[in-house]
Amino acid sequence: MDRYLDVDNNNDNDGNNSPENQDNGFQQQIQQLLQLMDPVKWLEMISHAFEANNIQKNCQIAVIGAYLTGMAAMWWETRCNTRPYIDHWEDDFHPDA
């Protein structure tokens, strides 16, 4: 909630927490979200990168963090730091990978 209400008054609106300024901040965040890469395209890109760099399946998890940005990178870092080491990933498309 603080993200939208500017509780600390540290943004460029001179402490003006009017609904208009709050809406502008929200619209900027929506625009940033809309600029995210399509997940299917991202998966295709990462698969090509792994193949081009000859990264074997058993090593892909170790390097995946370098290809994540923003919220995905934060999620991955949290997941790696709070859960047991991930050494195998299984999904519906590659169940035996």
C-alpha positions in Angstrom: 0.0 0.0 0.0 2.9 2.4 0.8 4.0 2.0 -2.8 0.9 3.8 -4.1 0.3 6.2 -1.2 3.8 7.8 -1.0 3.9 7.6 2.8 7.4 8.9 2.9 6.8 11.7 0.5 10.0 10.8 -1.4 8.7 11.1 -4.9 8.6 13.9 -7.4 5.1 15.2 -6.6 6.3 17.4 -3.7 4.4 15.5 -1.1 1.1 15.8 -3.0 -0.8 12.6 -2.3 -3.8 13.6 -4.4 -5.7 10.8 -6.1 -4.4 12.1 -9.5 -0.8 11.6 -8.4 -1.6 8.2 -7.0 -3.3 7.2 -10.2 -0.2 8.4 -12.2 2.1 6.2 -10.1 -0.3 3.2 -10.6 -0.4 3.8 -14.3 3.4 3.8 -14.5 3.5 0.5 -12.7 0.9 -1.0 -15.0 2.9 0.2 -18.0 6.1 -1.5 -16.6 4.2 -4.7 -16.1 2.9 -4.6 -19.7 6.4 -4.3 -21.0 7.4 -7.7 -19.5 8.4 -10.4 -22.0 5.8 -13.0 -22.9 6.6 -16.1 -20.8 6.4 -18.4 -23.8 8.9 -16.2 -25.7 11.1 -16.1 -22.7 11.1 -19.9 -22.5 12.0 -20.1 -26.2 14.8 -17.5 -25.7 16.3 -19.3 -22.7 16.1 -22.7 -24.4 18.0 -21.2 -27.4 20.5 -19.6 -25.1 21.1 -22.9 -23.3 21.5 -24.7 -26.5 23.8 -22.1 -28.1 26.0 -22.1 -25.0 26.0 -25.9 -24.8 24.6 -25.8 -21.2 23.6 -29.4 -20.3 20.2 -30.0 -18.6 21.9 -30.8 -15.3 23.6 -27.4 -15.2 20.7 -25.2 -16.4 19.2 -24.6 -13.0 22.6 -23.4 -11.7 22.7 -20.6 -14.4 19.0 -19.7 -14.7 19.2 -16.9 -12.2 21.4 -14.9 -14.5 18.6 -14.8 -17.0 15.9 -13.5 -14.7 15.1 -9.9 -14.0 12.8 -7.8 -11.8 10.3 -9.7 -9.7 11.3 -13.0 -11.3 14.8 -12.6 -10.1 13.6 -11.7 -6.6 11.4 -14.7 -6.5 14.2 -17.0 -7.7 16.7 -15.6 -5.2 14.1 -16.0 -2.3 13.3 -19.5 -3.5 16.9 -20.6 -3.6 17.7 -19.0 -0.2 14.7 -20.4 1.7 14.3 -23.9 0.2 16.5 -26.8 -0.3 18.9 -26.7 -3.2 17.2 -27.1 -6.5 19.0 -29.7 -8.6 16.2 -31.0 -10.7 13.2 -29.3 -12.4 10.3 -31.3 -13.8 7.4 -29.8 -15.8 4.6 -31.1 -18.0 6.6 -30.5 -21.2 9.8 -32.2 -20.1 8.9 -34.7 -17.3 12.1 -36.7 -17.6 14.5 -33.7 -18.0 
